[in-house]
Amino acid sequence: MHTQAELLCETVQKNCDISDARHAANYTICIYLLKMREYFRWENGYSYNDVLPKEEIGNWVQQRESMWEEIENEDFTPLSIDGKNFDPFDTDNINFVLAPKGYVYSGGIGLRAAPHFFLAKLESRKVHNNFTMYLSADECARDLTAPPAMTIGKNVFIRRESLRRYLWEKFQEWQWHKSENAMARALAYYDFNKDIDHALDQMTDNELEAVTLHEIGELTATQKLGKNWREMIISLPRSRSEMLARTVKDLLADCLSTLPGLIENKNSASLHFYAANLVAIRKEIFPSFQTAYQTWVDTKNLDPLKKLVATGAQHWTNLASDMLNCFEEDGDDGLMKLEALAQKNIL
């Protein structure tokens, strides 16, 4: 006889499977196969020290894709808790019931309008200003895509297990070339050669600070920019302009919270990891970060980074305001202006 928790997990996983059936094709083939490999590892309980059986993975992928074809057009299933049914996107009320039971749930919409669901053990719940931050532990239901953090309304969900998996993927990527770069400096704080699982646990514990700081920065930036900014992002077509707008807000969040917090706490490992994961578009419009970062690496002097972060908070606030004004004046017809505005205001 299944327990209520087991039945709930099965329902959430079914909704995860339906979402994957509809959206897994959004990925390039290389990213898709990497995600499926790690999904297989999670579902079958393999450690990161284990060598995965190639033939078993291949059969599992075929079975999963066949199952997706069967359920792709099904509706999401309501969650039954204590005899009451909840819409799977009714995250607030579901967590109101589940938190006392030691569980946390999330049902929201991510990139490309793809629904994301997960159910996990609740590790902690804290209120920050008007927002509630949930930290989850072991997950019993998840999607192919499992972001380490996600904000839904006034709730922030930080997923320890997903963050650990993300760090593992970054470690694997670095191993392909083992370059002497920012990632090498970050990984040097942990003994991956001796015990991968222990090193990942240590790195996850440390990076939870950076993830939490970034989410606080996102919330602060959201409040600072107002609802019109969100409406602009939703209205923008998939384009370079949209990417630039999202990047500006991310950099604002980091200059408001992530970087000041890491600098104040002298979290060197996380500062190196942050530098290692600056994607190309961030480097393009924030080249001064790399200069200040390299100065710190060479001299151990954090002052240039401190000054840059203070300047950055005001710079990205001003740029975001200008981009919003531009969009409100010209709408979709002003995409080129929006892009030009961002490119003329690099820092």
N, C-alpha and C positions, 0 to 999 in steps of 0.2 A: 504494500500500500504506500503510495507516494505521500510525503509530507506536504504541507501547504507551501513550504519554501521550495521544494523540488518542483512542484507544479507551477509555481510562479516563475522559476528559472526556465522551465521548458517553454512557457508562454513568451517570455521576453526573448529567448533564443529564437523562437519561431518568427517573431517580428524582425529580429536581426537578420534572419535568413531571407525574409521577403525583401527587406531593404537591399541586401547584398545582391539578390537576384535581379533587382532593377538597376543597380548602380555600379556593380563591379566592373562593367565594361568601360567605365569612365577612365580607367587607368591605362597607361601604355603597357605593352606586354611584359616588359622587364619589371616594372614596378608591381604589376599584378602578380607575377610569379614569386617575387620576393615576399609580398604580403601573404600570399597563399602558403608559402613555406613556413612563415612564422605563425600563421593561423593554425596550421597543422601541428606545429610544436605545442602551441597553447592547448588546443583541444585534446591532444593525446598525452599531455603531461610530461613531455620530454624536457630535460634540463638543457641549459645552454652549453653544458659540457658534452652533451650527447651528440653523436654523429647520426643525422637523420637518415632513415632507410629510403633511398631514392625510389625504388619500385613501389613501396607502400605509399609514398607521397603522391606518385603519379596516379595510382588507383584511387586514392582519396580525392584528388582534384577532379577526376572524371566523375566520381559519384556525387561530389558536391555540385558540380555544374549540371548534372542530370536532375538533381533535386531542385535546383534553382529554376530550371525550365518548367517544372511541375507547379511551382508555387508563385511564380512571378506575378500573376494577376490576382492573387488572393488579397483580401483586405487584412489590415493589421488587426490583431486580436486584442480585445479589452483585457485588462489585468484584473483577476479576481482575488481580492484580499479581504479576509474576514467576512465573506459572504456578500461583498459589495463589488460591483464592476466599475473599473476606472478606464477612461480613455487613455491609450498609451502615451499621449502627449500631455497628460495632466500631471506633470512632474511635481508641482507643489503639493497637491493633495495626496499623491502616492507616497511622497517622502514623509509627510505628516504622519501617515500610518506606519510606514516601514522603519523610520528612525528609531523608535522605541524598541523595535525587534532586532536592531543591530544591522540593518541593511540600508543601502542607498541605491537610488534608481535615477536614471536620466533618460528622457525622451525628447529629442530636439532635432532641429534642422541644421545641417552643416553646409559645407561648400557644395555648389551646384545643386542646391535644394535636396540633398540626400539626407533622409532621416537617419539618426544615430540613436541607438539604445544600448544601455548596459545595466546590469544588476550586479552588485558586489557587496561584500561585507563592509560595514561602515567603520572606519578607523577613528575619525574624529569629525566634529561639527563645530565650527566657530562662526560667530557673527562679527563681521567687519563693517563698521558704519551701518549702512542699511542693507548689506548683502550677507548672505549665508554661504560659507565656504565649507564644502564637504570634501574630506579626504577618504578615498576608498582603498580597501586592501584587496584581498583575493576576489577575482571576478568569476561569476558563474555563467554569465551570458554577455556576449559582445558581438560587434560587427567585424567584418573584414578590416574596416578602418577603425582604429581605436585611438583617437587623439588623447595625449596625456592630460589635456585640460580643455574645458569648454564652459562657456557662460550661457545660461538660459535665464532670461529675465533677471531676477535678483539673486540667482543661485550660481555659484561657481563650483564646478566639479573637477577635482584634481585626482587623477587615477594613478596610484602608485605602480600598479602592475603594468599599465600601459607605458608609463614613463620609463620603467625598467627595460621594457622591450625596445623602446625608442633608443635608449642609450646603448643597448646591445647592438642594434643595427648600425649606429654610428661607429661603434668600436669595430665591427666587421668591415665597414667601408674603409676605415683608416688602415686596417691590416692589409688591404690589397696593395698599398704602396708604401706604408709606414714612413711617410714624409716627416721631416723635422719641421713641424708647423705648430699652430695654436692647438690643434687637436692632440698632438703628441705631448704638449705641455700639460694639457688638461688630464690626459690619461695617466701621466707620470705620477699623479697623486694617489693612484690605486694600483695594487699589485695584481694585474690581470694574468701575469705569467704563472703565479702560484695557485690562485683559486679564482676562476672567472665569476662564479656565483657570489662569492664573498665580496669581490671587487665591485660587482654590479650593485649589490646591496648598499655598499658604502657610497658609491657614486649617486645612486638613487636618493639616499637620505640627504646628500648634500645638494643635489639639483632640485629637490623639492622646494628649497628656499627660493631659487631663481624662478621657478614656475609660479610659485605663490606671489612673488613680487611682481611678476609680469601681469598676472591676472588682476592684481590690485591696480596696477598701472592702466590696464585696459578699462577697468571700471571708472577710474578717475578721468581718463581721456574721454570716455563715453559721456560722462556728466559734463565735462568741459566743452565738448563739441556740440552737444545737444541732439535732439531727435532729428533735426534736418540733415545732419551728417549721415545718420543711418539710412534715412530715406534716399539720400543721394547714392549711397553704396548699392542699395537694392535696385535703384533705377538704372545705374550704369550698366551698359552691355559688357560682356566679357571682352576685355581690351587691355591694352597697356595702361590706359588712363585709370581703369579700375585697379589694376595692380599697384600703380603708383599711389593712388589714394589709400589703399589698404596699408601700404608700406609706411606712408606718412603717419598714419594713426599708430601703427606698431612702434615706430621709432619714438613717437611722442610718449607712448606708454612706458617704453624703456628708459627714456630720459626723466620721466616723472617718478618712476618707482624702481624698475629692475636694476639699472646701473647704480643709482645712488645707494640702494640697499646693499648691493654686492660690494661696492667701494667702502661704505661705512663699516661693514662687517669684515672687511679684508678677506673676502672669499675668493682667493686667487684662482683656485681650481675652476670655479664657475665663471670667472671673468675670462679665463682662457677658453672655456667651452663656448661662451657667448661669442667670442671673436671667431672661433672655428666654424660657427654655424651661421655667420652672416651671409645670406644668399646674395647673388650677383646684383639684384636690383637695390638692395640696401647699401652695398658697397658703392654702387654708382651714385646714389644721392647723399651718402654720408661718408665720403672718403676721409674726412678728418678724423673719424674714429680710428681708422687703421694707423694713422700717424701717431695719435695720442697713445694708442695701445702699444705700438712698437717702442715708443719712448719709455713706457712703463716696463716693458720686457727688458730693455737695455739698461735702464738706470734704477729700476725699482721705485721710481718716483710717480705717485698716483696723482699729483697735482694737475698735470695737463688733462687727465681724464675727468677729474672733478670739475675743472673749468669748462670743458667741452660739454659735459652733461648739463650743467646749468644753462649754458648758451643754447644747447639743443632743445631744452624744454620750451623756451620762448620761441625759438626758430620754427619748430614743427607746429606749435600752436598757431603762429601767424600764417604759416603756409597753408595749414588746414583751413583756416578761416578764409583765406584768399581763394582757395580751390572751391570752397562751398559757395562763395559769392559768384565766382565764375560760372559754376554750374547752374545756379539759380537764375542767372541772367541769360544764359545761352542754351541750357539743357543739353540734350544729346548732340546738338549742333556744335557745341563748344568743346568736344572731346580733344581736338587738336590743341585748343587753347589751354585746356586743363593739363595736358601732357607737357606743353611748352612751359607752363607756369612752374611745374615741379622741376623740370630740368634746368630752369634758370635760377632756381633757389636751392641748389645743392649746398651742403654744409661740409 
